[in-house]
Amino acid sequence: MELAQVTALLKATTLEAAVLTGRLVLYPSGLLSGRPAPGASADGPAVAEAGGGGRPVVLLHGFADNRSVFLLLRRALARHGRTRVECLDYSPFTGDLRTAAEELGRRIDGILDRTGHAEVDLVGHSLGGLIARYHVQRLGGDVRVRTLVTLGTPHAGTTVGTPLADAHPLVRQMRPGSEVLRELAAPAPGCRTRFVSFWSDLDRIMVPVETARLDHPDLLVHNVRVSGIGHLALPVHPTVAAGILDALDAGGAEEAADEGAASVA
């Protein structure tokens, strides 16, 4: 391994450790946040039912995490006028990814009823991205989800972990060749949602790292390779946040043809 690669890996590992420490500190605050009151953001003050704030953005965390992971991303979205932001939690005891995807659909219905909008944007980290993709692809969610951004999501399955981890059904569903992943690989003609998938070349949770790319012939996909950070840093790094904002504001099929790249090294 070349010196530059070793240096980049050390920086990414140090950042991952710092992010993990922050996660542990903030995790209890995420447990205290409940469902928003009518007309309120899940993590902020009440917002008007009509007018500004932009299309609602729904954030979905990864396995064994909670809404606290999106603290910095929520702030970045708010600074750019996206004030209608809601973070949805699902239980770590969920036994089937499909169940979480169905609940996501019900929550989106409530958000649209409350805000008067016809569509939302979704951002999912890791397993959260897979849950959101299942909702869009398999449960008809493409009629109300304009853009789905995934961050370090195992679209083709990840082999990381130990046999003990496979005791959890959600972990088994993230393994290559699982029934859920076979469903997602099936044809999806006419899917209207735009997909933007951020994957990192130093992601040690996605094995191999390319599994976080989304490749499907029927989907409108823009893959963005991120260099210099690991799995935990994807939802908190400012460079990735800027890329997410661009993805949510962008439109048009022409961008799906090329692979983007973002370097934070």
N, C-alpha and C positions, 0 to 999 in steps of 0.2 A: 504494500500500500504506500502510495506516495505521501510525502510530507504534507502537502496541501490537503490531501484527503484525511490524514490523521488529525490535522488541526481542525478541519471542519467538523469531524466526528466528535472531537473533544468539546468544541464549542456547543454543538447540538446537545451533547450529553449533559453538559453543565446547565444549559437552559432547561432541559427536561427536568432535571433535579429541582431547579428553582420553581418551575411551574407546578411540579408535584407538591412541593411545600406549600405554595399558595393555595392549591386545591384543598389540601387538608385543613388549612386555616379557614377557608371560605365555605367548606362543605356544610357545616351546621347552619349557616345563613340560608342556604338553598333549601334545607328541610323546613324552614319556618315559613317560606313563601307558599301561599295557597292560591286557589283560583281567584281571579280578579273579580271585583264587583262589576256590575253592568256598566259599560262605558269606560272601564279602567284598563290600563295596561297591566300585565301580570307583574311588572317590576317597576312601576312608576306611577305617577299621578293619573287621575282620571283624564280621559281625552274626549273631545267632542264626538258625537256620533256622526257628524257630517263635517265636511270642510277639509282642512289640511291634515298632514300626518302621513300622507302617501298610502300606498297599498300595504295592508298588514303584512308583517314579517313574523313567521312562526319559527322558533328555534327549538331543536330537539337534541338533547345531549346523548352521550354514548353510554355504554354498558357500565353499571355501578357508579354512575355519576349523577349530577343533578344540575339545576338551572344556574347554579353559581359559576359554572364554567364559562358562561357567556357574559359575565359582568363587563369586560372591556369591549366586547363586540357590541353589546347593547349601547354603550356610550358612543361608540363610533357611528352606529346607525343613527342615533339621536342627533349627533352633531351634523349629520348630512340630511336632516329633515325627516328621517324615518322614525316617527314618534309612536307609531302603532306597532309595538313589538311585544310579543308574548312568548314566554318560555314554557314549554309543556313537559311535565315529568311523567315518566312511566315507572312502574315498580320494578326493582331488581328481581322480584319474585315472579315476574311475568313468565309464563311457561311457553308462550308461543309468540313469535314476532308478529304473526297475523293479528293476534288479539290487540297488540299495541297499535298496529296500523288501523284497525277498525276504530279504536278509541280516538286516534288522531283525526280520523274523518269526522267523528261526532264533535270534537272540539273545534275543528275548522268551520263546521256548520254554525256553531254558536258564535264564533268570531265574525263570520260574514253577516249573520242576522243582526248582530249588535252594531256593526260598523256601517252596514249598508253597501259594502263593497261586493263585487262579483268574484274577485280572485284574491289569493294570498300568494306570497313567496315563502318558500321553506328553506331553512338552512339546517342540515343535520351533520353532527360530528360522529364519526365511527359508526356504531350500530344505529344511531339515530338516523343517519343517512339511508341506511338499508330499510328501516321502518318506513321512512318517508317515501322511498322509492317503491316499496310494495304498495303503499296506499295509492300512489299515482298510477302505477302500471297495472296492478291487479284488481283494484277496488274502484276504478273509475275516477280517481282523484284528479286526473288531468283536466277535467272540465272546470276546476276551480283553483288549480295550482299553476301559476304562470311560469315560475322559475323554481327549480330545485337545485340548491347548491349543496354538494356533499364534501366533507372534509375528512380525509383518511378513512374512507368507508370501504369495507371488504367486498367490493362488487363481485369478485370472482372467488371469494373465500380466503381466509387466512389460516395458515398452519401453526401460528405461534401458540405457545402455551404447553401445558402438560396434559397427560391423560386424565388427571384429576379435574382439570378445568372442564373437560367434556361432560362431567356430571351435570353441568347446568345446561338445560335445553336451549337457551339462547346462544350459548357458545357453540353447541352442536350445529345450530342453524347457520352459523357463520363459517362453517368448515366447507372447503371445496367439495362440490358435488352434493350438497345437502338438498333436500326436497324443495326448500324455499328458494335456493339459488337456481335450481332447475326451473322452477316456475318463472323466475325473473329472466332467465335466458330464453324463455319461450317467445314466439312472435308477439309483437305489440303494435300491430298496424294502426296508424291514425293517432297515436299518442301525441297530444298537443303540448305537453309541458316541455320547456327548455331545461336541459340538464347541464350543470357546470360542476365538474369533478376536480377538486384539488387533491393531488397526491404528492408525497414527499419522498425524495430519494434517500432520506435518512430515517424513515419511519420504521422502527423496530417492532411495531405491533402488526403491521401489514407485511406478511411474509408469503410470497415475495412482494416487494414494494409496489410492483406494477399491478397488483390485485386491486389497488385503490383507483385505478383507471376504470372508466366506464366505457365499455365497447359493446355496442348492440346495434345491429343494422337498422332497426326500426326507430331508434330514438335520436332526437336532435341533441347532440352532445358536444360540449367543449371541454376537453381535458386540459388542466393546468398543472404543469410540473413545478413543484416548489423545491428549491435547493437550500440546504443549510439548517433545517429545523426538523425536529422529530414529531411524533404523533401527538403528544400532549400540548405542544405549542401551537398547533394549527388553529385552534379557536381563539387564541389570545395574541398572536403576533400581528403587529400593525401592518406589515406588508400583505399578509393574507387578508386582513380586514379590508384593506384598500381594494384588493382583488374581488372580494365579496361584494363590495359596494358597486364596483364596475359591472359585475355580473348581474346584479339586481336591476341596474339602470339600463343595461344593454338590451338589444333586441335584434332580431333578424337572423335568418338561417345561415348567412354567409360566414359567421364566426365559428360555426361548428366544424368547418372543414380543416382547421389548423389547430395544432397543439400549442397552447400558450406556455409561457415559462415565467417563473418569478424566483429571483435569487435573493436570499437574505444573509448569505455568507459574509 
